[in-house]
Amino acid sequence: MKTNKSTAKFSAIVKISEDLKKLSKKTGEEFLFLNRGINQVVNINLTEIIPMIDFNSPSIQYYAHSKGMLSLRKAINSEFFQNKTSDENIYITSGGMSSLFLVFQTLDVKKVYSHSFYWGAYSNILKISNKEHKFYNYFDDIISEPEKYNNSAVIICDPNNPSGRKTDDKKLFEVLDTIKNQNTTIIWDGPYRRLFYDNNDSLYKKLLNYENVIITESFSKSIGLSGQRIGFMHSKNNDFNEEFAIRLLYSGNGINAFAQILTEKILTTKEGKKAANDFKKKTSNDISENIKILKDKKILAEEFYANQTPFGIFVIVNKSFKELKSKKIGSVPLNFFTKRKDIDVEKYARICVSVPKEKFLKFFSKF
Ligand SMILES: Cc1ncc(COP(=O)(O)O)c(C=O)c1O
């Protein structure tokens, strides 16, 4: 049998998780798994939402429309775009990874730029899609030399994974304004933002002013539903959307109906909105307390934050993977997220700060 090798690598972060779990089991010692990219402060409480779903109904048991259920697309239009886009521009996908995969396949560009600190999956999906992965270090690099990005796509991931650095929205719009009249597609992939904002956030509505922006969103982080595999893609370009719809259909024959109905209920019902708000409030509260602990202990790698406080579920700390492991804390070495040679990446690691503050304090008091 001959295999079509992509040269993409299986997730190294999954391997770290497996190794640490084995070690914890072997030694019988408790580990704090900050290597994982999930919100672990609390789960979203679905107790009042599940009884609203009729499992004996065709809407759960039959194929959903391959673009996604209209009721969910309408709910997304309201929640993210303040009803200012067309429901036709929204496509339900099985999460951010799947959206990105289809977007990279559908876009006719050779090069895709991301920040030089990037989510490793970008590189691997681009390899499978036969596209070149290039980097920018600062948003000002794009503003000062926009021609370089002509005929390419640029990913904006804000707040950033791995650093948790939040760039001022004003600066991000400056980037969009600078490249507005050239052939550069922006892929707006910011699944961490909505954990900290509710539907008063007007960012997505403002993005509608830019024809060349494709949004990939996920419900994995903002409402903690990573197990449901659900997100969406938004674009205003009809030609792109037509091809995306075909690829979406043939990649999975529609998205899981339960996940769609569940998400719709969370976005639209009183009980759902309360569950989402409670989840966001508790999660963001413990995240900020945990970041404070790191700051007080001088473990936060402040050099990455230009005097600002990180804003996201991840931060970079000035301890190595090995040092953290010796204190039973799981992390991911920073060199998994960058190819930069001008930074001593060995000194740093990425940790997830979305865990209960009491537990976090217990482990970090060892420093
Ligand atoms: C930057 C970024 N984009 C997208 C995703 C996709 O998440 P999912 O496939 O769970 O929706 C992730 C997940 O870790 C991420 O870090």
The ligand as an SDF file (V2000), in Angstrom:
LIG
                    3D

 16 16  0  0  0  0  0  0  0  0999 V2000
   -5.5630   29.5870   17.8990 C   0  0  0  0  0  0  0  0  0  0  0  0
   -6.5330   28.4780   17.8190 C   0  0  0  0  0  0  0  0  0  0  0  0
   -7.4090   28.4550   16.8100 N   0  0  0  0  0  0  0  0  0  0  0  0
   -8.3210   27.4820   16.7050 C   0  0  0  0  0  0  0  0  0  0  0  0
   -8.3860   26.4620   17.6180 C   0  0  0  0  0  0  0  0  0  0  0  0
   -9.4060   25.4030   17.3420 C   0  0  0  0  0  0  0  0  0  0  0  0
  -10.1250   24.8820   18.3140 O   0  0  0  0  0  0  0  0  0  0  0  0
  -11.2760   23.8030   18.0110 P   0  0  0  0  0  0  0  0  0  0  0  0
  -10.8480   22.9480   16.8660 O   0  0  0  0  0  0  0  0  0  0  0  0
  -11.4060   23.0540   19.2820 O   0  0  0  0  0  0  0  0  0  0  0  0
  -12.4960   24.5750   17.6910 O   0  0  0  0  0  0  0  0  0  0  0  0
   -7.4710   26.4290   18.6830 C   0  0  0  0  0  0  0  0  0  0  0  0
   -7.4690   25.3180   19.6480 C   0  0  0  0  0  0  0  0  0  0  0  0
   -6.6300   25.1180   20.4670 O   0  0  0  0  0  0  0  0  0  0  0  0
   -6.5220   27.4620   18.7840 C   0  0  0  0  0  0  0  0  0  0  0  0
   -5.6290   27.5170   19.7830 O   0  0  0  0  0  0  0  0  0  0  0  0
  1  2  1  0
  2  3  1  0
  2 15  2  0
  3  4  2  0
  4  5  1  0
  5  6  1  0
  5 12  2  0
  6  7  1  0
  7  8  1  0
  8  9  2  0
  8 10  1  0
  8 11  1  0
 12 13  1  0
 12 15  1  0
 13 14  2  0
 15 16  1  0
M  END
$$$$
